[in-house]
Amino acid sequence: MSVVVAIKDNDRVWVGCDSQVTRSRTTKGTLTNDQNKIWKPSDDKNIVMGLVGSLRDANILSTATDWLDELAVLKNEIDYKYIVRKLVPKIFKELEEFNRVETDKGIKYFCSEVIFAYKNEVYEIEEDGTVVCTDDILATGSGYQSCLGAWRGLKDKDMSIKEKLIECVKASCEDNLYVNYPIVIMNTLNDEVEIIEKG
């Protein structure tokens, strides 16, 4: 299990995650590039994506490219409608190519939840393609409740959004058996990756 948290800032979105991977009945920490729960697609540095659920789904989506149509980017049309009508079908298409999509009563679904942050907006794509957006924070995974609880206590404090994000992920690491350090932090404005060890 996992936690991925995204918090909107003025000119960017901060995204953080834990590093524990659960496989069968074992857990381990991982910081290898091909197993991160959050990543920047190689072709667009304004995006940070994150995933909780299947590691295989993360393998597939983290190696995909061309998430956004160039013309839509130039026309500044990346919004809720674009995410619902264009991005969600792209995610399904990528996963279907590797037989990662199932059908139940005619509804297609995959076994993960995706966080998609672009510039200063963030969206959560749920298993059936439902899109959720927010004014401030999105959290998903087994530790999401701890993050949201921490956020309620932090949102009005005099701290940077990055500091608040770190504290939210820390709360989940301290509270949930399936979420653990190190914490990985990225944002949509630059290529910085920060690793925070326990302590």
FENQUIKA-V245832 format. One record per pair of residues at least 4 apart in sequence whose C-alpha atoms are under 7 Angstrom apart, sorted by the first residue. I is the first residue (numbers start at 1). J is the second residue. Records with the same first field share a line. If there is no record, write none. Layout:
BEGIN
I = J, J
END
This chain:
BEGIN
1 = 21, 22, 53, 141, 142, 178, 179
2 = 18, 20, 52, 141, 142, 143, 178, 179
3 = 17, 18, 52, 140, 141, 142, 143, 144, 179
4 = 16, 17, 50, 51, 52, 139, 140, 141
5 = 15, 16, 17, 138, 139, 140
6 = 13, 14, 15, 16, 137, 138, 139
7 = 13, 14, 15, 136, 137, 138, 165
8 = 12, 13, 14, 120, 121, 136, 137
9 = 13, 120, 161
10 = 120
11 = 119, 120
12 = 119, 120, 187, 188, 189
13 = 117, 119, 120, 121, 187, 188
14 = 162, 186, 187, 188
15 = 185, 186, 187
16 = 165, 169, 183, 184, 185, 186
17 = 37, 38, 169, 183, 184, 185
18 = 179, 180, 181, 182, 183, 184
19 = 29, 30, 31, 180, 181, 182, 183
20 = 27, 28, 29, 30, 179, 180, 181
21 = 27, 28, 29, 30
22 = 26, 27, 28
23 = 27
30 = 35
31 = 35, 36
32 = 36
34 = 59
37 = 50, 51, 52
38 = 48, 49, 50, 51
39 = 48, 49, 50, 62
40 = 45, 47, 48, 49
41 = 45, 47, 62, 65
42 = 65
43 = 65, 66
45 = 188, 190, 191
46 = 118, 119, 188, 189
47 = 117, 118, 119, 188
48 = 116, 117, 118, 187, 188
49 = 115, 116, 117
50 = 114, 115, 116
51 = 58, 112, 113, 114, 115
52 = 112, 113, 114, 141
53 = 111, 112, 113
54 = 58, 111, 112
55 = 59
56 = 60
57 = 61, 95
58 = 62
59 = 63
60 = 64, 95
61 = 94
67 = 87
68 = 73
69 = 73
70 = 74
71 = 75
72 = 76, 77, 78
73 = 77, 78
77 = 82
78 = 82
79 = 83
80 = 84
81 = 85
82 = 86, 87
83 = 87, 88
84 = 88, 131
85 = 89
86 = 90
87 = 91
88 = 92, 129
89 = 93
90 = 94
91 = 95
92 = 96
93 = 97
95 = 99, 100, 101
96 = 100, 101
100 = 110
101 = 108, 109, 110
102 = 108, 109, 110
103 = 107, 108, 109
104 = 108
108 = 128
109 = 127, 128
110 = 127, 128
111 = 127
112 = 127
113 = 125, 126, 127
114 = 124, 125, 126
115 = 123, 124, 125
116 = 122, 123, 124
117 = 121, 122, 123, 188
118 = 122, 188
119 = 188, 189
122 = 133
123 = 131, 132, 133
124 = 131, 132, 133
125 = 129, 130, 131, 132
126 = 130, 131
134 = 138
139 = 144, 147
140 = 144
143 = 147, 172, 176, 179
144 = 148
145 = 149
146 = 150, 171, 172, 175
147 = 151, 168, 169, 171, 172
148 = 152
149 = 153
150 = 154, 168, 171
151 = 155, 168
154 = 164
159 = 163, 164
160 = 164
161 = 165
162 = 166
163 = 167
164 = 168
165 = 169
166 = 170
167 = 171
168 = 172
169 = 173
170 = 174
171 = 175
172 = 176, 179
173 = 179, 180, 181
181 = 197, 198
182 = 195, 196, 197, 198
183 = 195, 196, 197
184 = 193, 194, 195, 196
185 = 193, 194, 195
186 = 192, 193, 194
END
